[in-house]
């Protein structure tokens, strides 16, 4: 049985001892406010108080697979007929920090038995997945796509004439746009993974590579 499967199915975790320095509630913490200013904690953090588990989601790094596993193992909820449902808290049962409250969320972060983990992916593979999923079939001329394009490119005037003529964003243009705006945190699907996962001495995060995620996982 893999670490992840064991963590989900058991209450106690001995994988690490977190060294925590948070002295006040997260809402009053300078580090928390600074982190929240660039990252939507309620979107990226999934909390399982009864199992002492926190998952920090990185979009396009196996998050659908991980949330499916968490939803099924923790709550017995299966949406394999509609995988997008795993991204809905109402349908998946996954809780955000605001759902459990700041006090409980902080206590979980401070608890050395809480497993806090995230899954990362080869950056190029992650960009390619984002392009194929979000932009490959996207029509530049559709006004409904303007907001997403501006998140990526900064503004519509940054589009190349060749992309406009094809009415499609090329992969080269997508990569250039993503590299320009990744650090701004405008969209988690191409934001820097290091901007999503907290780099804090207050708690330790177990990092799992997507490429090795399936090792030891039993089908559920």
N, C-alpha and C positions, 0 to 999 in steps of 0.2 A: 504494500500500500504506500502511495507517495506521501510526501510531507503535506501537500495541499489537501489530499483526501482525508488524511488523519486529522488535520487541523479543523476541517469543516465538521467532522463527525464527533469530535471530542471537545470537552470543555476546557481541559487543561493543556497548556503548551509549555514545552521546555526547550524550545529551539534557541532562545536567546534570553539575555537579561538586559532589558532596556535601561539606559541611564537617563533619568528624567530630571529636568530642572524647572519645570513649569510651576510657578508659585501661586498664581491666581487663576481664576476661571479664564478659559480661552478668550472669551469675549473681551476681557480686560488686558489680555496679553499683547504686548507690542509685536512679538513675533507672529502671533495669530493674525493681527490686523494687517501686518505687512504682507503676509502670505495671502490672505483673503483678498487683498487689493488686486492681485493679479490672477488669482485662481478661484474658481467657484467651488468651494469646499463641499457645498450641498450637492453639487453635480458629480464630483469625482470621488467622494468618500462614501463607502457603503459600510454600515455598522451593524454588527451582530452581537448585541450585549450578552445574551444568554450563552453564547459560545466564545466570548472574548476574542472576537475576530473583527478586523477592519481591513477592507480591501480598497486600495487607492487605484482607481481606474485610469488607464491610459488608453484613449480611443485608438482604434486600429492596431491594437496589440493584444488581440485575442479576447477583448472585453466581452463580446457576446458569449463566447464559450465559457469564460469564467463566471459570468453572471448567470448563465444557464445552470452551471454546476452548483453554484451557491443557492440559487432559487430552488432547485430540486432537492438538494441535500438538507438545506436548512428548513424549508417550508413545505416540501412535497409538491411544489407547483411546477407543472410541466407545460410549456408552450411551444413544443417542437413543431406544431402546426402553424405557428406564427412567431418566428424567432425575434421579430422586432418587439414583441411584448416584453421580452426580458429587459428592454431599455425603459420600460414604464414602471415606476415604483408602485403604482397602484395595482398593476397586473402581476408584477414579479414578487412583490412582498419585500423587496430590498429597502432598507431604511437609510435615510440621510441623517447627518448629525443633528439637524434641526428637529427631526422626528423623535430622537431620543433625549434631546435637551443637552445644553452645554455642560452641565454638571456631570452627567453620566458619561458624555463623550470624553471629557477631560479625565475622568477617573479611569476610563479604559486606556487612554493614552499613557497614563501614569502607572498602570498595572503591568509589572514585568511579565505576567503570564499571558498578556494579550498578544496575539499574533497580528502584526500589521504587515501587509504584504502588497506588492504590486508586480505586474508583469510588463516587461519591456520587450522591444523587438528591434531587429536590425533597422536602422533609420531609413535606409534606401527602400527596403521591403515595405516599411510602414508608409512611406510617401507613395510608393507605387500602388499600394492597396487603397489609399485615400483617393488617388487620382482615378482609378478604375471605378470606385464606388460612388464618388461624388461629382466628378468632372468629365469623365470620358464621354458620356452621352448628353452632357449639358449643352443647351443651345444658348449662345451668348446673346442672341437677339430677343430672348424671352425676358420680359421685364421682371418676371418672378424670380429670376436668377441673379439679378443685379446685386442684391445684398450679399450673397455668398461670394460673388466675384470680387466685390469691393473689400470684403474681409481678407481675401487672399492677395489681391493685387494692390490694395490701397485705394485705387479709384479706377473707373472704367477707361480713363485716358491712357492707362498703362498697357492696355491690350495692344498687341502687335497687329499690323495691317493684315498679315497673313492669317492670323487667328480670326479676325473679323470677317475676312473673305470666306473662310471655311465655316464660319459660324460655330467654331469649336476651339476650345483651349487645348493647345498642344501640351504634351508632357513636359517639354523643355520649358515652356512658359509657366506651367504649373510649378515646377521645381524652383524656378527663379522667384516666383511670387511667394512660395512657401518659405524659402530661405530669407526673404525680405521681411516677412511678417510673423515668422514662427515665434520670435522672442516677445511679441506684443501680447500674446495670450488672447487673441481675438476669436480663435476657434481651436478647440482641443484636438481636432482631428489632425492638424499639422503643427500644433504647438510643440515646442521643445519638450521632450520627456522630462528633462531636468527642471523645467518650469512647472510641471504638474506634480512631480514627486517631491515632497519637501526635503530639503537638505538641512536637517536640524539635529543638534546635539541633544534635544529634549526627548527624542524617542528614536528607536531604530526600526528601519523598514527592511523586511526580507524581500530581496529582489529575485524574481524568477524570470529566466529568459523564455520567451514564447517558443523558441526553437526546441527547447527541452521540456516544455510544459507537459507534453503527453507521456513522458517517461513515467511509468508506474501508475498512471491513472487507469482505473477500471471503468469500463463503459457504464453510464447511468442513463 
